[in-house]
Amino acid sequence: MFDLKGKVALVTGASRGLGWAMAQSLGQAGAKVVLNARDAGALEAKRAVLAARGITAEVAPFDVSDEAAVVEWVKRIGATHGRLDIAVLNAGIQHRKPITEFETADFRRVLDTNLTAVWMLARESAKLMIPAKHGRIIVTGSISAFTARPTISAYIASKGAVHALTRQLAVELAPHGLTVNAIAPGYFATEMNTALIENHDFNAWVCGRTPAGRWGRPEELGPAAVFLASDEASFVNGHILTVDGAFTAAM
């Protein structure tokens, strides 16, 4: 079960954090992994790590908010491999400011990366998947779309929209044999959350508020992506899979 041998998977934001964790899991399940981020050097280092484990990978250094680059690189993947089976649309950014201090340019920047880029990548991926009558699009959402907190208005707006977009795309693309699902992580110990982890009070709050009593480990998210990418998940569509140690289940 959950065998991805012969599948080609694009993972955006794959040079660190949750993207890297999902890329590793997909590769371990047999997929050929195309690693995306803006830093070519960081990607090449990760590709070498996978190669040392016997996992086939290549790099696709481009900015997901650059439409021309998105179109070019997805076409290139299709031309190189003749297919794109899995698209993990994970790249995202954060910006923390009280609403009264939040600049409109920063709000737009977050939405461009976290929402518009996801829409563009899904569109281009679907162009390759629809003729094959098969494809898996997996989007990284967030429990922030369900449970808000101060200073991250743009991030929450983007993730709420991503969840809605996931459901819409699932409905539109299901007749073509595609599935579109989102993973909504809770609090994971990643580079993006370093400042929060190092904040004693916030760290204590996360550990106390999460029934599991700790932050999630990135490697605990990868298997969820493998499941959604697999043939075994062929009837799971339009679903938001929460991976949060029961954070959103608790009062």
N, C-alpha and C positions, 0 to 999 in steps of 0.2 A: 504493500500500500504506500501511497504518497511518493511514488517513484517519478522523478522529473527528468529522467535520462532522455537526451535528444531535444529537450526544450530549450529555447533561447529566452533569457530573462533580462530585461533592462531594469536596473535599480537606480533611481535618482537619489542624490544626497548620500552616496554610498561610501564616502571616504571616512566616515566616522559615525558614532552613535547608533541609532536604530537602523539606519540604512545599511550600515556595515554589518550589523547583526543579521539582518534579513538576507543580505547578499551571501553571507557565509552559509546560512541555513539552506538557501536555495541551491547553492553550489554543492553542498554536502549531499543533497537529495538527487544530484545528478545533472542539474541544469548548467548550461553554458551561460555565464553571467557577464553582462555588460555593465561595468561600473561607471556611474556618472557623478561628477561634481565639477566645480570650477577649477580646482587645483590639480593640474595634470601630474605633478610630482607626487602628491599625496595618493592619487589614484594608482600610479604605477607601483608605489610601495605596497598598497593593498593587493594589487594584482599578483605581485611577487609572493605575498603571503599565501594566497590561494593556490598559486602554481606549485608551491612547496608542498601543499597538501594533495596535489594531484587534481585540482579543480581547474577547469578551463575557464579563463576569464580574459576580458579585454577592457580597454578604457575608452570612455567617451567624454572628454573634458569639454563641457559647454555649460552656459548659464541657462537654467530652465526658464527664466523670464524673458529670454531673447527668442522671439518667435522664429526668426530666420534660422537660428541655430537648432531649435527644436525640430523644425521641418527637415533641415538638412541631415541631422544625425539619425532621426528615425528612418528616413529614406535609406541612409547608408547602412543601417542595421539590416533592413529588408533586402538591400542589394547584396550584402555580404553573406547573409545566412539564408536568404530566401524565405524568411519567416520571422515573426515575433510572437511568441506564445504567451509571455508574461510581462506585464508592465507594472512595476511597483513604483508608484508616484509618491515619493516620500520627502523630497527636498522641501525644507521649510525654514523660516527664520522667525525670530522673536524680537519684539521691541517693547520695553517696559517704561511706561510713563503714566502719571495721572492724566485723566481725560482733559483736564484744564491746561495741561502742558504738552499734550500730544500734537505734533505737527501733522498737517494734512499730507505732506509729502511722505512722512514715515508710515502713515496709515496706508497710503496707496502702495508703497514699497512692499509692505507685508502682504497685502492682498495680491499684488502682482506675482509674488513668489509662491504663496501658499494656496491661492485659488486659481488665478488666471493661468498660471503655468500648468496646473493640474488639468484644467480644461483643454489647453492646447495639446498637451502630451496625450491625453485620452483621445482627442480627435485624431491625431496623427497615428497613434497606435491602432485605433479602430480601422483605419484605412488599410492596414496590413492584415488585421485579424478577420475582418468581415469576409474577404474572398476565401479565406481558409475555413470559414464557418467554425472557428474555435479561437478562444482567447480568454485570458484572465487579466483583468485590470484591478489592481489592489491599491487603495489610497490610504495614506496615513492621516487619520483624523485625530481626535483628542477628546478625552473626557471633559476638557474645558468647554466643549460644545453643550454639555449637560449641566456642569457645575461651575459657575463663573467665580472669578475672584478679581480684586482690583488691579489696575495698571496695565492690563493686557487686552484692551478693547479690540485692537486690530486683529490680534491672534485669535481671539474667541470668535469674532465675526467671520474670519476666514475659515475656521474649522467648522463652525455651524453651517456655513455655505457648502463646504466640502462634503459634509454628511448628506445634505439635500441633493447635491449634484450626483453623489454616488447612487442614490435611489433613482434619480431621473435617468441616468445613463444605463442603469440596470434594466429599466423598463424599455428604453429605446433599443438597446443592443441585444437583449435576450433572444429576440426572434432570429438573430444572426448566429446564435451559438456562443455568444460571449457572456461572461459573468463579470459584474462590477461590484466589489465589496470594499468596505473600509475597516481598518483596524483602529480602534480608539485606545491608545495607550494611556495608562495612568502615569504616576510619577516614576520615571526611570532615571537611573544614575548615568546620565550621559553628559557630554561636554556642554551641551546647551544649558544644562541645569547646574553647572559647577558652582555658580554664585549662590544658588539656593541651597545646595548641599552643604556648602561651607558656612552658611548662616545658621548658627546654633539653634535659634528659636524656630526658624522655618523647618529645619531638618527634624527637630523634635515634633513639630506639628504634623509633618507628613507621616512619620513613623507612628505617632499616636492616633492619627485620623484613619490610617489604612489598617483594616482588620488584620492583614498579613503582618503588620508591625514593622515594615521596612520599605525601602525603595525597590522597584523592580530592577532586575539585572537585564541588560540588553539581550543577552542570549536567550532570555525567556520569551522574547517577542518573535524571534525568527521562526520557530515552529508554527506559529499562527499563520505566517505568510506562506509556508510550505503547504499547509492544509488548504488554504484558499486558492492556491495555485494548482492544486492537484486535480486529477480526474474525479477523485472521491468527493470533491466539493462541487460537482457539476450542477447540482440543484440548489446550491446556496447562492442567492443572488439578491442584491440590494440590501445586504445585511451590514450592520455596524457591529463588529466584534470587539467588545470591551475586554481589555487585558489590563487589569488594574488592581489585582489583589483584593477585590471586593470593595474598593473605595466608594464607587457609586451605588453599591448595594446597601451601604450602612447609613444609619441616621446619625 
